[in-house]
Amino acid sequence: MNSSDNLDKIPSHQAPQPPEDKSTSRQSIVQGGARRTVERGIAGPAKAAERLASGLRAVQFQPLSKRVAEQRVQAWGEVQQCISLLFENANAWSALEKSPKHVEKLLHVLAERLALAPAGSQEYHLILRTLCFLAKALQAEGADARLQLNNLKTITHLLASLLKTANKLSDQTADFLLQAVAHIYENKTANAEICTLAAGVLGSIADRCELSDKHVPMMLQVLSNPPSRTREASFLTAQANAIAVAVAALERLDEQGLTILFQGIQRIHSRTRDAEVREACLEALGAMLEFGAPKGKLEADIDALYKRIDELL
């Protein structure tokens, strides 16, 4: 009888066990704790974000020691882990969504990390995915409406600042950004100021992102359907400017795409008599005639609206 046969007869609790991988064991304990936190519906990432935000404040005016640096890295790791787990359990987000102060602290941390994360990295896209989710989920209503509105504004500012500092962005990044703007437009509690910022983001996406054939229709849809609740001149001007940028930047724009954007300009023009909005519409129509190369009826319609607005000005 060989040694393996003898091992088969040893009770399992007496059988020799491989040495425990302490790093794996520790990781399992941390993951298990984070998951239990999520399952209880507690805002795990917000608590971790609060600790990290405190750490950032603590070192703002003093040299960053190795110990503090390690604590910050550890805290950010916990934030990422908890956010990932929260995406697996949609109900667990409710505790975070309903606590604007926690969201505010989380956004502070995400802003810090977004400035440091390499473009296109897993960390970078996790942050964008979180911003995209919050743009849809946050509702500026009730007693905390003002603070939640500020959180929505912060999200939009983060998207805008990201596009100001980046060069050409990837298709996946464009996907998150377009979704975020669409969510802001659909969020009925987003006011005109936030929507105006979001319209500027749209123009930057068209100018700086390499949009695939999949995302061009999504871009056209958002551009041509400005939220009907928002009639302020500042927003409508920004939306018309974004259309003008898109017409010049999207080289693969066919007649159907041009028609969709023309309909967007018609909607914008019909909502106001403001001179600034009309000038922006005129610029967008001029870009269509110059870069879009429309033909037949479409060209005649664009030219007719151009002349009509020009006369009104």
Sine and cosine of phi, psi and omega as CSV:
sin_phi,cos_phi,sin_psi,cos_psi,sin_omega,cos_omega
0.00,0.00,0.80,-0.60,-0.05,-1.00
-1.00,0.08,0.09,-1.00,-0.09,-1.00
-0.91,0.42,-0.51,0.86,-0.01,-1.00
-0.92,0.38,-0.57,0.82,0.06,-1.00
-0.90,0.44,-0.64,0.77,0.03,-1.00
-0.89,0.46,-0.64,0.77,0.00,-1.00
-0.89,0.45,-0.54,0.84,-0.02,-1.00
-0.90,0.43,-0.46,0.89,-0.06,-1.00
-1.00,0.00,-0.15,0.99,0.00,-1.00
-0.98,0.20,0.76,-0.65,0.06,-1.00
-0.82,0.58,0.52,-0.85,-0.11,-0.99
-0.86,0.51,-0.56,0.83,-0.05,-1.00
-0.96,0.27,-0.24,0.97,0.04,-1.00
-0.98,-0.21,-0.20,0.98,-0.07,-1.00
-0.90,0.43,0.60,-0.80,0.03,-1.00
-0.86,0.52,0.70,-0.72,-0.02,-1.00
-0.94,-0.34,0.58,-0.81,0.06,-1.00
-0.90,0.43,0.49,-0.87,0.01,-1.00
-0.85,0.52,0.67,-0.74,-0.06,-1.00
-0.94,0.33,0.75,-0.66,0.09,-1.00
-0.99,0.14,0.98,-0.21,-0.13,-0.99
-0.90,0.43,-0.55,0.83,-0.01,-1.00
-0.92,0.40,-0.66,0.75,0.02,-1.00
-0.92,0.40,-0.68,0.74,0.00,-1.00
-0.87,0.48,-0.70,0.71,-0.01,-1.00
-0.89,0.45,-0.65,0.76,0.01,-1.00
-0.89,0.45,-0.64,0.77,0.01,-1.00
-0.90,0.44,-0.64,0.77,0.01,-1.00
-0.90,0.44,-0.70,0.71,0.00,-1.00
-0.89,0.45,-0.72,0.70,0.00,-1.00
-0.89,0.45,-0.66,0.75,0.01,-1.00
-0.89,0.45,-0.67,0.74,0.02,-1.00
-0.90,0.43,-0.68,0.73,0.02,-1.00
-0.90,0.44,-0.66,0.76,-0.02,-1.00
-0.91,0.41,-0.65,0.76,0.03,-1.00
-0.90,0.44,-0.59,0.81,0.06,-1.00
-0.88,0.48,-0.71,0.71,0.00,-1.00
-0.89,0.45,-0.70,0.71,-0.06,-1.00
-0.90,0.43,-0.45,0.89,0.05,-1.00
-0.99,0.17,-0.06,1.00,0.02,-1.00
0.97,0.23,0.32,0.95,0.01,-1.00
-1.00,0.00,0.57,-0.82,-0.05,-1.00
-0.96,0.27,0.96,0.26,-0.02,-1.00
-0.82,0.57,-0.78,0.63,-0.04,-1.00
-0.91,0.41,-0.51,0.86,0.00,-1.00
-0.91,0.41,-0.62,0.78,0.03,-1.00
-0.92,0.39,-0.69,0.73,0.04,-1.00
-0.91,0.42,-0.63,0.77,0.03,-1.00
-0.89,0.45,-0.61,0.80,0.02,-1.00
-0.89,0.46,-0.67,0.74,0.02,-1.00
-0.90,0.43,-0.67,0.74,0.00,-1.00
-0.92,0.39,-0.65,0.76,0.03,-1.00
-0.88,0.48,-0.63,0.77,0.05,-1.00
-0.89,0.45,-0.65,0.76,0.03,-1.00
-0.90,0.44,-0.63,0.77,0.02,-1.00
-0.91,0.42,-0.66,0.75,0.03,-1.00
-0.91,0.42,-0.61,0.80,-0.07,-1.00
-0.92,0.40,-0.51,0.86,-0.07,-1.00
-0.97,-0.24,0.13,0.99,-0.09,-1.00
-0.88,0.47,-0.60,0.80,-0.08,-1.00
-0.90,-0.44,0.43,0.90,0.02,-1.00
-0.55,-0.83,0.36,-0.93,0.00,-1.00
-0.85,0.53,0.60,-0.80,-0.02,-1.00
-0.99,0.10,0.94,-0.35,0.00,-1.00
-0.98,0.21,0.31,-0.95,0.02,-1.00
-0.88,0.47,-0.64,0.77,-0.03,-1.00
-0.90,0.44,-0.71,0.71,0.01,-1.00
-0.91,0.41,-0.64,0.77,0.03,-1.00
-0.87,0.50,-0.68,0.73,0.02,-1.00
-0.90,0.43,-0.62,0.78,0.02,-1.00
-0.90,0.43,-0.63,0.78,0.01,-1.00
-0.91,0.42,-0.69,0.72,0.02,-1.00
-0.88,0.47,-0.69,0.72,0.00,-1.00
-0.89,0.45,-0.69,0.72,0.00,-1.00
-0.90,0.44,-0.67,0.74,0.01,-1.00
-0.91,0.42,-0.61,0.79,0.08,-1.00
-0.86,0.51,-0.64,0.77,0.03,-1.00
-0.92,0.39,-0.65,0.76,0.04,-1.00
-0.86,0.51,-0.76,0.65,-0.01,-1.00
-0.86,0.51,-0.69,0.72,-0.04,-1.00
-0.89,0.45,-0.71,0.71,-0.01,-1.00
-0.92,0.39,-0.63,0.78,0.04,-1.00
-0.88,0.48,-0.70,0.71,0.01,-1.00
-0.86,0.51,-0.66,0.75,0.02,-1.00
-0.93,0.38,-0.59,0.81,0.02,-1.00
-0.90,0.44,-0.56,0.83,0.03,-1.00
-0.92,0.40,-0.37,0.93,0.06,-1.00
-0.99,0.16,-0.29,0.96,-0.06,-1.00
-0.72,-0.69,1.00,-0.01,-0.12,-0.99
-0.86,0.50,-0.58,0.82,-0.04,-1.00
-0.90,0.44,-0.47,0.88,-0.06,-1.00
-0.95,0.32,-0.28,0.96,0.03,-1.00
-0.94,0.34,-0.36,0.93,-0.15,-0.99
-0.84,0.54,-0.62,0.79,-0.01,-1.00
-0.90,0.45,-0.58,0.81,0.00,-1.00
-0.97,0.26,-0.70,0.72,-0.04,-1.00
-0.86,0.50,-0.58,0.81,-0.09,-1.00
-1.00,0.04,0.10,1.00,0.01,-1.00
-0.84,-0.54,1.00,0.06,-0.05,-1.00
-0.83,0.56,-0.55,0.84,-0.01,-1.00
-0.92,0.39,-0.62,0.78,0.08,-1.00
-0.91,0.42,-0.67,0.74,0.01,-1.00
-0.88,0.48,-0.66,0.75,0.00,-1.00
-0.85,0.52,-0.70,0.72,0.00,-1.00
-0.93,0.37,-0.63,0.78,0.03,-1.00
-0.89,0.45,-0.67,0.74,0.01,-1.00
-0.90,0.44,-0.57,0.82,0.06,-1.00
-0.86,0.50,-0.70,0.71,-0.01,-1.00
-0.93,0.36,-0.68,0.73,0.00,-1.00
-0.88,0.48,-0.60,0.80,0.03,-1.00
-0.90,0.44,-0.69,0.73,0.02,-1.00
-0.88,0.48,-0.71,0.71,-0.08,-1.00
-0.96,0.27,-0.54,0.84,0.00,-1.00
-0.90,0.44,-0.56,0.83,0.02,-1.00
-0.94,0.34,-0.39,0.92,-0.06,-1.00
-0.98,-0.20,-0.43,0.90,-0.10,-0.99
-0.93,0.36,0.70,-0.71,0.07,-1.00
-0.89,0.45,0.72,-0.69,0.00,-1.00
-0.84,0.55,0.74,-0.67,0.03,-1.00
1.00,0.07,-0.07,1.00,-0.02,-1.00
-0.97,0.23,0.22,-0.98,0.02,-1.00
-0.88,0.48,-0.65,0.76,0.03,-1.00
-0.89,0.46,-0.70,0.72,-0.01,-1.00
-0.85,0.52,-0.73,0.68,-0.03,-1.00
-0.96,0.28,-0.48,0.88,0.09,-1.00
-0.90,0.43,-0.66,0.76,0.03,-1.00
-0.90,0.43,-0.71,0.70,0.01,-1.00
-0.89,0.45,-0.64,0.77,0.01,-1.00
-0.89,0.45,-0.63,0.78,0.01,-1.00
-0.92,0.40,-0.69,0.72,0.04,-1.00
-0.88,0.47,-0.64,0.77,0.01,-1.00
-0.89,0.46,-0.71,0.71,0.00,-1.00
-0.89,0.45,-0.72,0.69,-0.04,-1.00
-0.91,0.41,-0.56,0.83,0.03,-1.00
-0.86,0.50,-0.52,0.86,0.02,-1.00
-1.00,0.05,-0.62,0.78,-0.17,-0.98
-0.99,0.15,-0.56,0.83,-0.11,-0.99
-0.95,0.33,0.76,-0.64,0.04,-1.00
-0.86,-0.51,0.88,-0.48,-0.03,-1.00
-0.99,0.13,0.97,0.24,-0.05,-1.00
-0.73,-0.68,0.31,-0.95,0.11,-0.99
0.97,0.26,-0.39,-0.92,-0.10,-1.00
-0.91,0.41,-0.49,0.87,-0.04,-1.00
-0.99,-0.15,0.33,0.94,-0.12,-0.99
-0.84,0.54,-0.69,0.73,-0.07,-1.00
-0.91,0.42,-0.69,0.73,0.00,-1.00
-0.92,0.40,-0.64,0.77,0.00,-1.00
-0.93,0.37,-0.57,0.82,0.06,-1.00
-0.90,0.44,-0.64,0.77,0.07,-1.00
-0.89,0.46,-0.58,0.81,0.04,-1.00
-0.91,0.41,-0.66,0.75,0.06,-1.00
-0.89,0.46,-0.64,0.77,0.03,-1.00
-0.90,0.43,-0.66,0.75,0.02,-1.00
-0.87,0.49,-0.68,0.73,0.02,-1.00
-0.86,0.52,-0.72,0.69,-0.03,-1.00
-0.91,0.42,-0.63,0.77,0.06,-1.00
-0.89,0.45,-0.63,0.78,0.02,-1.00
-0.89,0.45,-0.67,0.74,0.03,-1.00
-0.89,0.46,-0.68,0.74,-0.01,-1.00
-0.91,0.41,-0.69,0.73,-0.03,-1.00
-0.92,0.39,-0.56,0.83,0.05,-1.00
-0.87,0.49,-0.69,0.73,-0.04,-1.00
-0.96,0.28,-0.44,0.90,0.03,-1.00
-0.94,0.35,-0.55,0.84,-0.09,-1.00
-1.00,-0.10,-0.22,0.98,-0.09,-1.00
-1.00,-0.10,0.40,-0.91,0.16,-0.99
-1.00,-0.02,-0.62,-0.79,0.03,-1.00
-0.90,0.44,0.78,-0.63,-0.05,-1.00
-0.97,-0.24,0.39,-0.92,-0.09,-1.00
-0.96,0.29,0.21,-0.98,0.01,-1.00
-0.90,0.43,-0.64,0.77,0.00,-1.00
-0.91,0.42,-0.64,0.77,0.06,-1.00
-0.90,0.44,-0.68,0.74,0.04,-1.00
-0.86,0.51,-0.61,0.79,0.01,-1.00
-0.87,0.50,-0.75,0.66,0.01,-1.00
-0.89,0.46,-0.67,0.74,-0.04,-1.00
-0.91,0.41,-0.68,0.73,0.02,-1.00
-0.90,0.44,-0.67,0.74,0.05,-1.00
-0.87,0.49,-0.67,0.74,-0.03,-1.00
-0.89,0.46,-0.71,0.70,0.01,-1.00
-0.90,0.43,-0.68,0.74,0.03,-1.00
-0.86,0.51,-0.65,0.76,0.02,-1.00
-0.91,0.42,-0.63,0.78,0.03,-1.00
-0.90,0.44,-0.68,0.73,0.03,-1.00
-0.89,0.45,-0.61,0.79,-0.02,-1.00
-0.98,0.22,-0.35,0.94,-0.03,-1.00
-0.96,0.26,0.96,-0.29,-0.13,-0.99
-0.92,0.38,-0.21,0.98,0.03,-1.00
-1.00,-0.05,-0.04,1.00,0.05,-1.00
-0.98,0.21,0.83,-0.55,-0.08,-1.00
-1.00,0.10,-0.05,-1.00,-0.07,-1.00
-0.89,0.46,-0.61,0.79,0.00,-1.00
-0.88,0.47,-0.69,0.72,-0.01,-1.00
-0.92,0.38,-0.69,0.72,0.01,-1.00
-0.90,0.44,-0.56,0.83,0.04,-1.00
-0.91,0.42,-0.69,0.72,0.07,-1.00
-0.87,0.49,-0.66,0.75,-0.02,-1.00
-0.91,0.42,-0.60,0.80,0.03,-1.00
-0.90,0.43,-0.61,0.79,0.08,-1.00
-0.90,0.45,-0.59,0.81,0.06,-1.00
-0.89,0.46,-0.65,0.76,0.02,-1.00
-0.85,0.52,-0.72,0.69,0.02,-1.00
-0.87,0.49,-0.64,0.77,0.01,-1.00
-0.92,0.38,-0.59,0.80,0.04,-1.00
-0.88,0.48,-0.73,0.69,-0.01,-1.00
-0.87,0.49,-0.59,0.81,-0.08,-1.00
-0.99,0.15,-0.56,0.83,-0.19,-0.98
-0.93,-0.37,-0.21,0.98,-0.07,-1.00
-0.97,-0.24,0.59,-0.81,0.10,-1.00
-1.00,0.07,1.00,-0.01,-0.07,-1.00
-0.98,0.18,0.74,-0.68,0.04,-1.00
-0.99,0.10,0.13,-0.99,0.04,-1.00
-0.87,0.49,-0.42,0.91,0.02,-1.00
-0.94,0.33,-0.60,0.80,-0.14,-0.99
-1.00,-0.09,-0.29,0.96,0.04,-1.00
-0.86,0.51,-0.73,0.68,0.04,-1.00
-0.87,0.49,-0.59,0.80,0.03,-1.00
-0.90,0.44,-0.68,0.73,0.04,-1.00
-0.87,0.48,-0.72,0.69,-0.02,-1.00
-0.88,0.47,-0.62,0.78,-0.01,-1.00
-0.90,0.45,-0.71,0.70,-0.01,-1.00
-0.93,0.36,-0.64,0.77,-0.01,-1.00
-0.91,0.41,-0.62,0.78,-0.13,-0.99
-1.00,0.05,-0.10,1.00,-0.03,-1.00
-0.80,-0.60,0.93,0.37,0.05,-1.00
-0.89,0.46,0.61,-0.79,-0.04,-1.00
-0.82,0.57,0.78,-0.63,-0.10,-1.00
-0.93,0.38,-0.36,0.93,-0.03,-1.00
-0.95,0.31,-0.27,0.96,-0.13,-0.99
-0.95,-0.31,0.94,-0.35,-0.03,-1.00
-0.89,-0.46,0.15,0.99,-0.01,-1.00
-0.91,0.41,0.62,-0.79,-0.06,-1.00
-0.87,0.49,-0.60,0.80,-0.03,-1.00
-0.88,0.47,-0.67,0.74,0.01,-1.00
-0.93,0.36,-0.74,0.67,-0.04,-1.00
-0.88,0.47,-0.59,0.81,0.06,-1.00
-0.90,0.43,-0.72,0.69,0.01,-1.00
-0.89,0.46,-0.62,0.78,0.01,-1.00
-0.92,0.39,-0.68,0.73,0.04,-1.00
-0.90,0.43,-0.63,0.77,0.05,-1.00
-0.89,0.46,-0.64,0.77,0.02,-1.00
-0.89,0.45,-0.61,0.79,0.04,-1.00
-0.90,0.43,-0.67,0.74,0.01,-1.00
-0.87,0.49,-0.68,0.73,0.02,-1.00
-0.89,0.45,-0.68,0.73,-0.03,-1.00
-0.89,0.45,-0.65,0.76,0.00,-1.00
-0.87,0.49,-0.66,0.75,-0.02,-1.00
-0.96,0.27,-0.53,0.85,-0.13,-0.99
-1.00,0.01,-0.53,0.85,-0.07,-1.00
-1.00,0.09,0.99,-0.14,-0.09,-1.00
-0.94,0.33,-0.41,0.91,-0.07,-1.00
-1.00,-0.07,0.35,0.94,-0.06,-1.00
-0.96,0.30,0.90,-0.43,0.01,-1.00
-1.00,-0.05,-0.09,-1.00,-0.06,-1.00
-0.89,0.45,-0.59,0.80,0.02,-1.00
-0.90,0.43,-0.70,0.71,0.03,-1.00
-0.89,0.46,-0.65,0.76,0.02,-1.00
-0.90,0.43,-0.62,0.78,0.03,-1.00
-0.89,0.45,-0.67,0.75,0.00,-1.00
-0.88,0.47,-0.69,0.72,0.01,-1.00
-0.93,0.36,-0.58,0.82,0.06,-1.00
-0.89,0.46,-0.65,0.76,0.06,-1.00
-0.89,0.46,-0.58,0.82,0.07,-1.00
-0.88,0.47,-0.68,0.73,0.03,-1.00
-0.91,0.42,-0.62,0.78,0.05,-1.00
-0.88,0.48,-0.66,0.75,0.01,-1.00
-0.90,0.43,-0.68,0.73,-0.01,-1.00
-0.89,0.45,-0.72,0.69,-0.06,-1.00
-0.90,0.43,-0.54,0.84,-0.06,-1.00
-0.96,0.28,-0.22,0.98,-0.11,-0.99
-1.00,-0.05,-0.20,0.98,-0.11,-0.99
-0.38,-0.92,0.33,-0.94,0.12,-0.99
-0.93,-0.36,0.21,0.98,-0.05,-1.00
-0.89,0.45,0.72,-0.69,-0.07,-1.00
-0.91,0.41,-0.61,0.79,-0.02,-1.00
-0.91,0.41,-0.64,0.77,0.03,-1.00
-0.91,0.42,-0.68,0.73,0.00,-1.00
-0.89,0.46,-0.63,0.78,0.04,-1.00
-0.90,0.44,-0.64,0.77,0.03,-1.00
-0.92,0.39,-0.63,0.77,0.05,-1.00
-0.90,0.44,-0.64,0.76,0.01,-1.00
-0.88,0.48,-0.68,0.73,0.01,-1.00
-0.90,0.44,-0.66,0.75,0.01,-1.00
-0.91,0.42,-0.67,0.74,0.02,-1.00
-0.91,0.42,-0.62,0.78,0.06,-1.00
-0.89,0.46,-0.64,0.77,0.04,-1.00
-0.90,0.43,-0.60,0.80,0.03,-1.00
-0.89,0.45,-0.68,0.73,-0.01,-1.00
-0.93,0.36,-0.56,0.83,-0.05,-1.00
-0.99,0.14,-0.73,0.68,-0.11,-0.99
-0.99,-0.17,-0.44,0.90,-0.10,-1.00
-0.99,0.12,-0.37,0.93,-0.02,-1.00
0.77,0.64,0.83,0.55,0.02,-1.00
-0.94,0.34,0.35,-0.94,-0.02,-1.00
-0.72,-0.69,0.33,-0.94,0.13,-0.99
0.86,0.51,-0.71,-0.70,-0.08,-1.00
-0.88,0.47,-0.63,0.78,-0.02,-1.00
-0.88,0.47,-0.69,0.72,0.01,-1.00
-0.89,0.46,-0.65,0.76,0.00,-1.00
-0.91,0.41,-0.65,0.76,0.00,-1.00
-0.91,0.40,-0.70,0.72,0.02,-1.00
-0.89,0.45,-0.70,0.71,-0.02,-1.00
-0.90,0.44,-0.62,0.78,-0.01,-1.00
-0.91,0.41,-0.70,0.72,0.01,-1.00
-0.92,0.39,-0.60,0.80,0.04,-1.00
-0.86,0.52,-0.75,0.66,-0.03,-1.00
-0.91,0.41,-0.59,0.80,-0.01,-1.00
-0.91,0.42,-0.71,0.70,0.00,-1.00
-0.92,0.39,-0.62,0.78,0.00,-1.00
-0.87,0.48,-0.62,0.78,0.03,-1.00
-0.93,0.37,-0.61,0.79,-0.01,-1.00
-0.92,0.39,-0.50,0.87,0.01,-1.00
-0.99,0.15,0.00,0.00,0.00,0.00
